[in-house]
Amino acid sequence: MQKYWLSAVLLLLFISAKAQDVIQINGEQKTIDLGKYVQYYEDKSRKLVFNEIRQVTFQKFAQQFPEEILNLGATASAVWIKIILDKKSKERYYLQIDNTNLDSVLFYFPDAEGKYQVKMTGKKFPLTSEDIPSTHCIIALPEVHSEQPQTYYLRLTSVRYMNLEMQLICTDLLPTVLIQRYALELLYFGIIILAIIYNLFIYISLRDIAYLYYVIYTFIIAFNVFNTRGYLSLFFPDYREIINQYTYLSSVLYIPFITLFTIHFLHIKQYSQVFYRLLQVLLWIACLQVVLTLFRKGDFIFQSTIGFVVFNMMFYVTTGAYFLAQKQPYAIYYFSSWGIFTLLTIVGVSFYMDFLPFYSFVKYLYPTAIVLETVISSMAIFNRIQILRKNNEEIQKKNMELIKEQNQVLEAKVKERTAELEGKNKEIETQNYELAVQKEEIQAFSEFLEEKVSERTQELQLVLENIVKQNQDLAQFSYIVSHNLRAPVARITGLVNIFNYENFNDNFNKEILQKLKDTSLDLDTIIKDLTQIVSIRNSLDKTKEYVELDDILDISKDMLIDEIQKSNAQITSDFYIVSSLYTVRSYVQDIFYQLLSNAIKYRKNGHELKIHCRTELINNYICLSVADNGIGIDLQNIDKYKIFGLYQRMHDHVEGKGMGLFLVKTQIESLNGLVDVQSQEGVGSVFQVYFPK
């Protein structure tokens, strides 16, 4: 009965339902972010079924995504999502849901007869249920030939956090998206594996139990990220059910080993009994968490002990601060590594728990914290080795002094002490051998550091070259200012000197005043031009956005409509390789305008003007080229640098100030890009503008 009442109430609300946006797919968009187009409904009871969702007004209860990413924190609710697509393109598209913790995804879609079918996928289903096996969910949109928009529904549940970033991706762009994702995560795992191997080698060499605990907890943390990022289920699909049952184990298993590492690395028991007892209590609590997780209480542990984990990390930071104040030799690195790790972890948890707005970069905070903690902890271990080496050298020196002293004082007992001294000599040889091994390790690490210093030196060299270029541009600008302002000022001075102050009504004075007015207008034009240049070079904080090149080209053509009609210009474009840029919209629009305007101005009389715009990928740049069949430029006798100079004109038969190409060069260089020209006199020109990726 309660079910029917609920359905009746939902049906009454259908009248005031808000229409949902229809997503248009015409084939030009290679990727479409769905956050601003779709709506969601949080089913906290997890009992609603598909027919109930369709019968009720989804929009009435649904909410718009608050941002590009929906974040509901660590919720146990089921989330329903409604998507309306109007697909006019024959290209195949995939729906990507960027969440590695989705245990079930039910995708409802209409078939050719309009009846809804369901596709079930997610981590609790076999790998064969996935259209493209991946660490996150990728669903192929069904091929439906219909002139009407199609409505799709999704029901999602998560074992951890419910944060959703959804995109439609064209087939030919999907491999690039996957490669970029996996390359970044492969780099992260590579750094962790190198740290584990390095510190395991140190443990084998020194037999210090602290290094073993460090290797174990670093491995478990890396394994936890490997699991939560979805790789474990991807590589071992036959064990998905077991992995889901014990997915929380790696999240709590590393805490006991961190506690043991802290106790032994900082010699807690030797320096402070209070901290030693407190860490023992935390150790027992962490072990209890592991036991509860083994008995499949991981969901309870995850939901109820996030605060305890954060408390543990803050206690580790407090411990490091205390021993740093006590001038413990290793505490500075321990405090730094866990301070950074704790800060980034707390910030990341705040995002995931929906205390702060969720962004795409948040999912990389925890791996970044682990990498930084691993690197700084490795530095701490290296520092510990240095201290041990120094202590061993002091011990060796004292031993040698003791031997010398004994030889001087106990000459009468040389024979009696020979056996004892030989034993000590063997001990010293063993220590020398160990020191030699440590020296080789230090040498290897020093070479590693030298390589990093070399890389940093190259980076600084690039910065220096950039500064030198800026100084050259500044010198050129200073020359332009002095050169172009000097002439109007000189004219004004000369006119003032010949002004007839004795007879203001002199007719000659009227001519002087008119010339003063004309000269001041010229001076004002120059100042405005220079102000525009300075504004471009200083406007580094302009907001960047995704700019569709077809739209910008249409705007520029509208602005030049009279010139285009008068010249009968044929303007074509090919933006298939790159159709959009993430840059400053006004700069791109002005670059299009200047290049098209120049192509029209310097056309060949009696010939049909053809202008072609296209994009391509060259090295690390997106190249936008504008080619024409105009009168061209004699590059053999003209420096390219002069072509893009201020007030520089290659042809005098067309009116202009020589500002257009200089503005193009200034704007693209402010975006860290380049500009070039290829031209042949009488054949035409190709202007190439390089935008950084």
VMD Tcl script that draws the C-alpha trace (Angstrom):
set ca {
  {0.00 0.00 0.00}
  {2.83 2.35 0.89}
  {4.38 1.70 -2.51}
  {1.19 2.82 -4.31}
  {0.92 5.98 -2.20}
  {4.52 6.83 -3.10}
  {3.83 6.32 -6.78}
  {0.71 8.52 -6.57}
  {2.58 11.37 -4.89}
  {5.37 11.19 -7.48}
  {2.81 11.19 -10.29}
  {1.12 14.35 -8.97}
  {4.43 16.15 -9.08}
  {4.85 15.34 -12.79}
  {2.90 18.46 -13.73}
  {5.59 20.85 -12.45}
  {8.51 18.86 -13.81}
  {11.41 20.76 -15.24}
  {12.57 19.71 -18.71}
  {16.10 18.34 -18.90}
  {18.64 19.59 -21.43}
  {19.03 17.54 -24.62}
  {22.66 16.82 -25.52}
  {23.27 17.44 -29.22}
  {25.88 15.18 -30.89}
  {26.74 16.29 -34.40}
  {30.17 14.64 -34.71}
  {32.23 17.82 -34.33}
  {32.69 17.37 -30.58}
  {35.23 14.66 -29.79}
  {34.56 14.89 -26.06}
  {31.47 16.19 -24.26}
  {31.42 16.87 -20.51}
  {27.98 15.81 -19.26}
  {28.00 17.52 -15.86}
  {25.96 20.56 -16.91}
  {23.50 18.56 -19.04}
  {22.34 15.71 -16.79}
  {20.32 15.40 -13.61}
  {20.57 12.94 -10.76}
  {18.42 11.55 -7.98}
  {19.84 10.08 -4.76}
  {17.90 6.97 -3.74}
  {18.84 6.65 -0.08}
  {16.63 3.59 0.38}
  {18.23 1.81 -2.63}
  {14.80 0.24 -3.26}
  {13.50 2.17 -6.27}
  {13.34 0.16 -9.48}
  {13.53 1.29 -13.07}
  {9.76 1.31 -13.75}
  {9.15 3.55 -10.72}
  {11.84 5.95 -11.92}
  {10.22 6.15 -15.38}
  {6.66 6.54 -14.10}
  {7.43 9.37 -11.73}
  {8.69 12.78 -12.74}
  {12.43 12.26 -12.62}
  {13.09 15.99 -13.10}
  {10.90 17.01 -10.18}
  {12.98 15.12 -7.65}
  {16.22 15.15 -9.62}
  {18.82 17.82 -9.15}
  {21.25 19.39 -11.58}
  {24.89 18.50 -11.12}
  {26.26 21.26 -8.81}
  {29.52 21.33 -10.77}
  {31.12 19.38 -13.60}
  {31.67 16.63 -10.97}
  {28.98 15.27 -8.65}
  {30.32 14.45 -5.18}
  {28.10 12.82 -2.54}
  {30.95 11.70 -0.28}
  {31.00 8.26 1.36}
  {27.34 7.50 0.74}
  {25.59 4.12 0.66}
  {22.79 5.49 -1.54}
  {22.05 4.44 -5.08}
  {22.28 7.30 -7.61}
  {19.97 7.49 -10.64}
  {21.08 9.58 -13.63}
  {19.05 10.55 -16.66}
  {20.69 11.42 -20.00}
  {18.89 12.67 -23.13}
  {20.90 12.44 -26.38}
  {20.07 13.71 -29.85}
  {22.69 11.88 -31.93}
  {23.01 13.05 -35.53}
  {26.52 11.70 -36.09}
  {27.40 8.27 -37.43}
  {30.53 8.15 -35.28}
  {30.60 5.77 -32.32}
  {30.67 7.32 -28.84}
  {31.47 5.90 -25.42}
  {30.18 7.02 -22.03}
  {33.05 7.28 -19.53}
  {32.30 7.46 -15.77}
  {35.48 8.43 -13.93}
  {35.07 6.53 -10.66}
  {37.13 3.42 -9.89}
  {34.93 2.47 -6.89}
  {31.65 1.72 -8.68}
  {30.61 -1.79 -7.70}
  {27.47 -1.81 -9.87}
  {26.41 0.18 -12.95}
  {23.00 -0.53 -14.52}
  {22.62 1.11 -17.96}
  {19.03 1.27 -19.31}
  {18.67 2.02 -23.04}
  {15.86 1.77 -25.60}
  {16.10 -0.81 -28.36}
  {14.89 -0.44 -31.96}
  {11.29 -1.00 -30.83}
  {11.50 1.57 -28.02}
  {11.57 -1.05 -25.26}
  {14.19 -0.54 -22.56}
  {16.99 -3.06 -22.15}
  {19.55 -3.11 -19.35}
  {23.28 -3.64 -19.38}
  {24.90 -4.55 -16.04}
  {28.55 -3.85 -15.36}
  {30.78 -2.72 -12.51}
  {33.36 -4.26 -10.17}
  {30.99 -6.89 -8.77}
  {30.21 -8.21 -12.26}
  {32.57 -10.27 -14.48}
  {35.12 -8.49 -16.65}
  {33.22 -9.74 -19.73}
  {30.37 -7.38 -18.80}
  {32.54 -4.36 -19.64}
  {32.57 -2.99 -23.20}
  {36.16 -1.84 -22.76}
  {38.01 -3.37 -19.77}
  {39.39 -0.45 -17.81}
  {40.03 0.78 -14.27}
  {36.88 2.89 -14.56}
  {33.54 2.40 -16.29}
  {33.35 2.80 -20.10}
  {30.03 1.98 -21.80}
  {29.49 1.90 -25.56}
  {26.40 3.86 -26.59}
  {24.05 1.62 -28.62}
  {23.65 2.34 -32.31}
  {20.08 3.69 -32.52}
  {18.84 5.08 -35.85}
  {16.19 7.54 -34.82}
  {15.38 11.14 -35.61}
  {14.08 11.64 -32.07}
  {16.23 12.19 -28.94}
  {16.89 9.01 -26.93}
  {16.64 8.86 -23.12}
  {19.06 6.72 -21.09}
  {19.13 5.94 -17.38}
  {21.94 4.89 -15.07}
  {21.77 3.37 -11.60}
  {25.11 3.57 -9.75}
  {26.34 2.26 -6.39}
  {29.82 2.60 -4.88}
  {31.79 0.68 -2.26}
  {33.67 3.82 -1.17}
  {32.99 7.31 -2.44}
  {30.33 8.53 -4.85}
  {32.01 11.15 -7.02}
  {31.08 11.19 -10.69}
  {32.74 12.90 -13.64}
  {31.08 11.82 -16.89}
  {32.10 12.36 -20.51}
  {31.09 11.25 -23.97}
  {34.23 10.33 -25.95}
  {34.49 9.68 -29.67}
  {35.99 6.32 -30.71}
  {39.14 7.75 -32.33}
  {39.95 9.87 -29.24}
  {39.38 7.11 -26.66}
  {42.88 5.49 -26.96}
  {44.53 8.88 -26.37}
  {42.45 9.48 -23.23}
  {43.30 6.04 -21.82}
  {47.02 6.32 -22.63}
  {47.28 9.70 -20.89}
  {45.57 8.33 -17.77}
  {47.67 5.18 -17.54}
  {50.98 6.92 -18.31}
  {50.58 9.26 -15.31}
  {49.66 6.44 -12.95}
  {52.48 4.25 -14.31}
  {54.94 7.03 -13.41}
  {53.55 7.09 -9.86}
  {53.90 3.33 -9.41}
  {57.40 3.45 -10.91}
  {58.57 5.95 -8.27}
  {57.09 3.85 -5.45}
  {58.64 0.61 -6.77}
  {62.08 2.26 -7.04}
  {61.79 3.49 -3.43}
  {60.76 0.02 -2.23}
  {63.64 -1.72 -4.03}
  {66.16 0.86 -2.83}
  {65.15 0.64 0.83}
  {64.86 -3.16 0.70}
  {68.47 -3.25 -0.48}
  {69.45 -1.00 2.44}
  {67.65 -3.32 4.87}
  {69.49 -6.35 3.46}
  {72.77 -4.45 3.85}
  {72.25 -2.97 7.34}
  {69.72 -5.38 8.89}
  {67.93 -2.49 10.60}
  {64.31 -3.52 11.29}
  {63.09 0.09 10.75}
  {63.89 -0.17 7.03}
  {61.92 -3.41 6.75}
  {58.85 -1.79 8.35}
  {59.25 1.16 5.95}
  {59.39 -1.16 2.93}
  {56.30 -3.09 4.12}
  {54.07 -0.09 4.79}
  {55.17 1.64 1.57}
  {54.33 -1.51 -0.37}
  {50.91 -1.81 1.32}
  {50.08 1.87 0.64}
  {51.06 1.44 -3.02}
  {49.04 -1.78 -3.15}
  {46.06 0.10 -1.65}
  {46.26 2.74 -4.39}
  {46.72 -0.05 -6.96}
  {43.48 -1.57 -5.65}
  {41.43 1.62 -5.24}
  {42.44 2.83 -8.72}
  {40.87 -0.39 -10.08}
  {43.97 -2.19 -11.37}
  {43.64 -5.21 -9.07}
  {40.14 -6.03 -10.38}
  {41.33 -5.38 -13.94}
  {44.37 -7.68 -13.77}
  {42.69 -10.43 -11.71}
  {39.11 -10.52 -13.02}
  {38.49 -14.08 -11.76}
  {38.90 -12.89 -8.16}
  {36.70 -9.79 -8.31}
  {34.31 -11.09 -5.66}
  {37.14 -11.73 -3.18}
  {38.72 -8.38 -3.98}
  {35.42 -6.58 -3.29}
  {34.99 -8.46 0.00}
  {38.42 -7.45 1.27}
  {38.82 -4.12 -0.55}
  {39.14 -2.24 2.77}
  {41.91 -4.51 4.15}
  {44.78 -2.64 2.48}
  {43.32 0.66 3.76}
  {43.97 -0.31 7.40}
  {46.76 -2.91 7.12}
  {49.56 -0.37 6.65}
  {48.81 1.58 9.88}
  {50.44 -0.98 12.27}
  {53.62 -0.99 10.21}
  {53.76 2.82 10.14}
  {53.49 2.79 13.94}
  {56.27 0.17 14.24}
  {58.44 2.15 11.81}
  {57.94 5.31 13.90}
  {58.91 3.51 17.14}
  {62.14 2.04 15.72}
  {63.18 4.83 13.36}
  {62.98 7.58 16.01}
  {64.07 5.28 18.90}
  {60.88 6.28 20.76}
  {61.44 3.93 23.69}
  {64.91 5.35 24.31}
  {63.85 9.01 24.26}
  {60.26 9.12 25.61}
  {58.25 6.49 27.53}
  {55.06 8.59 27.18}
  {55.11 8.59 23.39}
  {56.14 4.93 23.43}
  {53.06 3.94 25.47}
  {50.72 6.06 23.34}
  {52.06 4.52 20.14}
  {51.57 1.06 21.61}
  {47.90 1.89 22.26}
  {47.49 3.11 18.66}
  {49.22 -0.07 17.47}
  {46.70 -2.30 19.29}
  {43.76 -0.27 17.96}
  {45.16 -0.55 14.41}
  {45.54 -4.32 14.84}
  {41.92 -4.51 16.00}
  {40.87 -2.66 12.82}
  {42.72 -5.25 10.72}
  {40.99 -8.13 12.55}
  {37.54 -6.57 12.09}
  {38.26 -6.06 8.40}
  {39.25 -9.73 8.04}
  {35.84 -10.62 9.49}
  {34.21 -8.54 6.72}
  {33.54 -5.50 8.88}
  {35.51 -3.34 6.46}
  {32.52 -1.20 5.49}
  {31.93 -0.32 9.15}
  {35.64 0.39 9.65}
  {35.79 2.62 6.56}
  {32.69 4.62 7.50}
  {33.50 5.01 11.22}
  {37.29 5.31 11.46}
  {38.28 7.92 8.87}
  {38.62 10.34 11.78}
  {40.79 7.83 13.63}
  {43.11 7.50 10.63}
  {43.45 11.27 10.42}
  {44.10 11.35 14.19}
  {46.84 8.75 13.72}
  {48.53 10.84 11.04}
  {48.34 14.01 13.14}
  {49.80 12.08 16.08}
  {52.71 10.98 13.86}
  {53.27 14.64 12.92}
  {53.10 15.63 16.62}
  {55.63 12.91 17.45}
  {57.97 14.19 14.74}
  {57.60 17.77 16.01}
  {58.35 16.72 19.59}
  {61.52 14.84 18.65}
  {62.52 17.66 16.30}
  {62.36 19.99 19.31}
  {64.50 17.44 21.20}
  {67.06 17.73 18.36}
  {66.74 14.09 17.41}
  {68.93 13.73 14.26}
  {66.34 12.03 12.02}
  {63.24 13.95 13.15}
  {63.40 16.78 10.58}
  {62.79 14.41 7.63}
  {60.20 12.37 9.50}
  {58.29 15.53 10.48}
  {58.47 16.95 6.93}
  {57.34 13.76 5.19}
  {54.40 13.07 7.50}
  {53.47 16.73 7.71}
  {53.06 16.94 3.93}
  {51.39 13.51 3.75}
  {48.92 14.40 6.52}
  {48.10 17.82 5.06}
  {47.38 16.47 1.57}
  {45.47 13.49 3.00}
  {43.24 15.72 5.16}
  {42.60 18.03 2.19}
  {41.82 15.01 -0.01}
  {39.44 13.51 2.58}
  {37.70 16.90 2.84}
  {37.09 16.83 -0.91}
  {35.94 13.20 -0.95}
  {33.65 13.66 2.08}
  {32.01 16.64 0.29}
  {33.32 19.20 2.79}
  {34.91 21.04 -0.16}
  {33.89 21.21 -3.85}
  {35.29 18.25 -5.80}
  {37.65 18.78 -8.78}
  {39.38 16.44 -11.25}
  {42.80 16.90 -9.65}
  {41.55 15.68 -6.24}
  {41.91 12.00 -7.20}
  {45.66 12.59 -7.59}
  {46.14 14.25 -4.16}
  {46.54 10.99 -2.24}
  {49.04 9.45 -4.73}
  {50.96 12.75 -4.74}
  {51.07 12.72 -0.94}
  {52.41 9.15 -1.02}
  {55.10 10.03 -3.57}
  {56.25 13.07 -1.55}
  {56.23 11.06 1.70}
  {58.22 8.28 0.00}
  {60.83 10.65 -1.44}
  {61.33 12.59 1.81}
  {61.42 9.38 3.88}
  {64.08 8.02 1.51}
  {66.06 11.19 2.18}
  {65.63 10.53 5.91}
  {66.98 7.01 5.48}
  {69.92 8.36 3.48}
  {70.59 10.88 6.27}
  {70.45 8.04 8.79}
  {73.06 6.14 6.77}
  {75.30 9.20 6.79}
  {75.03 9.48 10.57}
  {75.75 5.78 11.00}
  {78.75 6.11 8.74}
  {80.06 9.02 10.80}
  {79.54 7.04 14.01}
  {81.36 4.07 12.53}
  {84.26 6.29 11.53}
  {84.45 7.66 15.07}
  {84.35 4.12 16.47}
  {87.09 3.07 14.11}
  {89.20 6.06 15.08}
  {88.74 5.35 18.79}
  {89.65 1.71 18.22}
  {92.86 2.68 16.47}
  {93.75 5.08 19.27}
  {93.00 2.36 21.83}
  {95.23 -0.09 19.99}
  {98.06 2.43 19.86}
  {97.64 3.26 23.51}
  {97.63 -0.39 24.47}
  {100.76 -1.02 22.43}
  {102.58 1.78 24.28}
  {101.36 0.86 27.75}
  {101.22 -2.95 27.52}
  {104.37 -3.83 25.62}
  {105.16 -6.44 28.21}
  {101.87 -8.23 27.47}
  {102.06 -8.23 23.66}
  {102.17 -11.99 23.36}
  {99.34 -12.40 25.83}
  {97.07 -9.96 23.96}
  {97.92 -11.02 20.39}
  {94.93 -13.30 19.97}
  {92.57 -10.63 21.27}
  {93.99 -7.97 18.94}
  {93.69 -10.27 15.94}
  {90.00 -10.74 16.74}
  {89.54 -6.99 16.89}
  {91.38 -6.56 13.61}
  {88.94 -8.97 11.95}
  {86.05 -6.96 13.38}
  {87.57 -3.79 11.98}
  {87.99 -5.41 8.56}
  {84.33 -6.44 8.63}
  {83.34 -2.87 9.47}
  {85.59 -1.57 6.69}
  {83.90 -3.94 4.24}
  {80.47 -2.76 5.31}
  {81.60 0.84 4.98}
  {82.86 0.11 1.47}
  {79.46 -1.31 0.54}
  {77.77 1.76 2.02}
  {80.18 3.98 0.08}
  {79.11 2.32 -3.17}
  {75.46 2.90 -2.26}
  {76.18 6.53 -1.45}
  {78.09 6.91 -4.73}
  {75.14 5.50 -6.66}
  {72.77 7.89 -4.89}
  {75.18 10.81 -5.52}
  {75.15 10.02 -9.25}
  {71.37 10.02 -9.10}
  {71.42 13.45 -7.43}
  {73.91 14.76 -10.02}
  {71.54 13.68 -12.77}
  {68.68 15.56 -11.08}
  {70.92 18.65 -10.67}
  {71.74 18.44 -14.38}
  {68.05 18.33 -15.25}
  {67.39 21.33 -12.99}
  {70.30 23.19 -14.61}
  {68.70 22.66 -18.03}
  {65.41 24.01 -16.70}
  {67.18 27.10 -15.32}
  {68.93 27.54 -18.69}
  {65.53 27.64 -20.41}
  {64.35 30.22 -17.87}
  {67.51 32.29 -18.51}
  {66.93 32.16 -22.28}
  {63.36 33.35 -21.71}
  {64.62 36.27 -19.59}
  {67.18 37.21 -22.27}
  {64.40 37.19 -24.88}
  {62.21 39.38 -22.69}
  {65.13 41.83 -22.26}
  {65.57 41.92 -26.05}
  {61.85 42.58 -26.49}
  {62.05 45.31 -23.84}
  {64.99 46.94 -25.61}
  {63.11 46.79 -28.90}
  {60.02 48.25 -27.28}
  {62.08 51.06 -25.73}
  {63.52 51.82 -29.17}
  {60.04 51.84 -30.70}
  {58.74 54.16 -27.97}
  {61.61 56.64 -28.34}
  {61.61 56.47 -32.16}
  {57.86 56.83 -32.72}
  {57.23 59.39 -30.00}
  {60.22 61.59 -30.93}
  {58.83 62.71 -34.32}
  {55.44 64.06 -33.06}
  {57.09 65.72 -30.06}
  {59.69 67.34 -32.31}
  {56.95 68.63 -34.62}
  {55.02 70.05 -31.67}
  {58.18 71.75 -30.35}
  {58.97 73.24 -33.76}
  {55.42 74.55 -34.20}
  {55.43 76.11 -30.74}
  {58.76 77.88 -31.49}
  {57.39 79.56 -34.64}
  {54.09 80.55 -33.01}
  {53.51 84.36 -33.16}
  {52.92 85.25 -29.53}
  {52.81 89.01 -30.28}
  {49.79 88.71 -32.56}
  {47.52 85.78 -31.64}
  {45.13 86.62 -34.47}
  {47.82 86.10 -37.08}
  {46.48 83.84 -39.89}
  {49.73 81.91 -39.78}
  {48.93 81.02 -36.15}
  {45.72 79.34 -37.28}
  {47.70 77.08 -39.59}
  {50.10 76.32 -36.73}
  {47.20 75.44 -34.39}
  {45.68 73.11 -37.03}
  {49.03 71.36 -37.48}
  {49.37 71.12 -33.67}
  {45.95 69.45 -33.55}
  {46.88 66.98 -36.31}
  {50.21 66.18 -34.64}
  {48.58 65.66 -31.22}
  {46.09 63.23 -32.83}
  {49.02 61.32 -34.36}
  {50.70 61.26 -30.95}
  {47.49 60.02 -29.31}
  {47.20 57.20 -31.90}
  {50.80 56.10 -31.20}
  {50.20 56.16 -27.43}
  {47.01 54.09 -27.84}
  {48.89 51.56 -29.99}
  {51.69 51.27 -27.43}
  {49.14 51.02 -24.60}
  {47.43 48.14 -26.39}
  {50.80 46.34 -26.74}
  {51.64 46.83 -23.06}
  {48.16 45.65 -22.10}
  {48.65 42.41 -24.07}
  {52.05 41.72 -22.53}
  {50.84 42.38 -19.01}
  {47.49 40.55 -19.28}
  {48.87 37.15 -18.22}
  {45.94 36.57 -15.85}
  {43.27 36.57 -18.56}
  {40.81 33.75 -18.09}
  {41.39 30.72 -20.32}
  {38.55 28.62 -21.67}
  {37.81 26.06 -24.35}
  {37.37 27.93 -27.65}
  {35.71 26.33 -30.67}
  {37.70 27.40 -33.75}
  {34.71 27.17 -36.10}
  {32.81 29.67 -33.93}
  {35.73 32.11 -33.81}
  {36.21 31.87 -37.58}
  {32.51 32.65 -38.15}
  {32.74 35.70 -35.86}
  {35.81 37.01 -37.74}
  {34.08 36.48 -41.10}
  {31.06 38.44 -39.83}
  {33.35 41.30 -38.76}
  {34.95 41.35 -42.25}
  {31.74 40.69 -44.20}
  {32.03 43.89 -46.30}
  {35.67 43.22 -47.22}
  {34.92 39.56 -48.02}
  {32.02 40.47 -50.31}
  {33.99 43.22 -51.99}
  {37.01 40.96 -52.65}
  {34.82 37.90 -53.41}
  {37.13 35.90 -51.11}
  {36.59 32.12 -50.74}
  {37.38 31.15 -47.13}
  {37.57 27.44 -46.23}
  {38.67 25.61 -43.06}
  {39.81 22.19 -41.84}
  {39.79 21.84 -38.03}
  {39.40 18.06 -37.99}
  {42.65 17.32 -36.12}
  {42.15 20.02 -33.47}
  {38.74 21.66 -33.29}
  {39.12 23.61 -30.03}
  {41.80 25.35 -27.97}
  {42.11 25.95 -24.23}
  {43.30 29.55 -24.34}
  {42.23 33.21 -24.18}
  {39.22 33.71 -26.44}
  {39.87 37.39 -27.29}
  {43.45 36.63 -28.41}
  {42.37 33.86 -30.78}
  {39.59 36.04 -32.23}
  {41.99 38.95 -32.84}
  {44.60 36.62 -34.43}
  {41.97 35.27 -36.86}
  {40.80 38.83 -37.63}
  {44.30 40.22 -38.30}
  {45.41 37.29 -40.51}
  {42.17 37.24 -42.56}
  {42.22 41.03 -42.89}
  {45.83 40.99 -44.16}
  {45.04 38.19 -46.62}
  {42.18 40.28 -48.07}
  {44.22 43.52 -48.16}
  {47.22 42.01 -49.97}
  {45.33 40.00 -52.61}
  {46.29 39.89 -56.27}
  {44.12 41.98 -58.55}
  {42.38 39.98 -61.22}
  {42.69 36.68 -59.36}
  {40.10 34.85 -57.27}
  {41.21 35.15 -53.63}
  {41.30 31.81 -51.76}
  {42.00 31.58 -48.02}
  {42.32 28.25 -46.20}
  {42.50 27.81 -42.38}
  {43.57 24.52 -40.82}
  {45.02 23.00 -37.63}
  {47.63 20.31 -37.05}
  {49.81 18.91 -34.24}
  {53.51 19.74 -34.51}
  {55.79 18.57 -31.68}
  {54.32 20.02 -28.47}
  {52.25 22.70 -30.24}
  {48.87 23.05 -31.91}
  {49.59 24.85 -35.19}
  {46.89 27.14 -36.66}
  {47.78 28.12 -40.25}
  {46.12 30.67 -42.56}
  {47.16 30.30 -46.23}
  {46.31 32.63 -49.13}
  {47.16 33.05 -52.82}
  {47.88 36.78 -52.54}
  {50.83 38.88 -53.68}
  {53.21 37.24 -51.17}
  {56.42 38.55 -49.55}
  {60.02 38.42 -50.79}
  {61.54 36.63 -47.77}
  {64.99 36.46 -49.41}
  {65.40 40.22 -49.08}
  {63.29 40.84 -45.97}
  {64.04 39.62 -42.44}
  {61.18 37.59 -40.89}
  {61.70 39.44 -37.62}
  {61.00 42.74 -39.43}
  {57.72 41.36 -40.83}
  {56.31 41.04 -37.31}
  {57.79 44.36 -36.10}
  {55.80 47.38 -34.96}
  {54.83 49.83 -37.74}
  {56.56 47.63 -40.31}
  {54.85 47.41 -43.71}
  {56.01 45.23 -46.63}
  {53.74 46.91 -49.24}
  {52.77 50.59 -49.49}
  {49.92 50.36 -51.99}
  {47.44 49.39 -49.24}
  {46.48 51.60 -46.33}
  {47.53 50.44 -42.84}
  {49.67 51.20 -39.79}
  {51.79 48.05 -39.61}
  {50.21 46.95 -36.31}
  {48.35 43.73 -37.23}
  {51.19 41.19 -37.41}
  {52.94 42.79 -34.44}
  {49.76 42.30 -32.35}
  {49.56 38.66 -33.53}
  {53.16 38.08 -32.47}
  {52.65 39.85 -29.12}
  {49.46 37.95 -28.27}
  {50.76 34.46 -29.13}
  {54.05 35.04 -27.30}
  {52.11 36.12 -24.19}
  {50.56 32.62 -24.37}
  {54.08 31.06 -24.61}
  {53.50 30.32 -28.30}
  {55.30 31.08 -31.59}
  {54.50 32.65 -34.94}
  {56.12 32.02 -38.35}
  {55.52 32.81 -42.01}
  {56.25 30.98 -45.27}
  {55.80 33.11 -48.37}
  {56.78 33.45 -52.01}
  {56.36 36.68 -53.92}
  {53.57 36.39 -56.47}
  {52.41 32.99 -55.16}
  {51.00 33.62 -51.67}
  {51.71 33.36 -47.94}
  {51.13 30.90 -45.09}
  {51.10 32.36 -41.56}
  {51.56 29.71 -38.82}
  {50.56 30.39 -35.20}
  {51.76 27.80 -32.65}
  {49.66 27.40 -29.47}
  {51.18 25.35 -26.61}
  {49.21 22.19 -25.70}
}
mol new
graphics top color blue
foreach p $ca { graphics top sphere $p radius 0.5 }
foreach p [lrange $ca 0 end-1] q [lrange $ca 1 end] { graphics top cylinder $p $q radius 0.2 }
display resetview
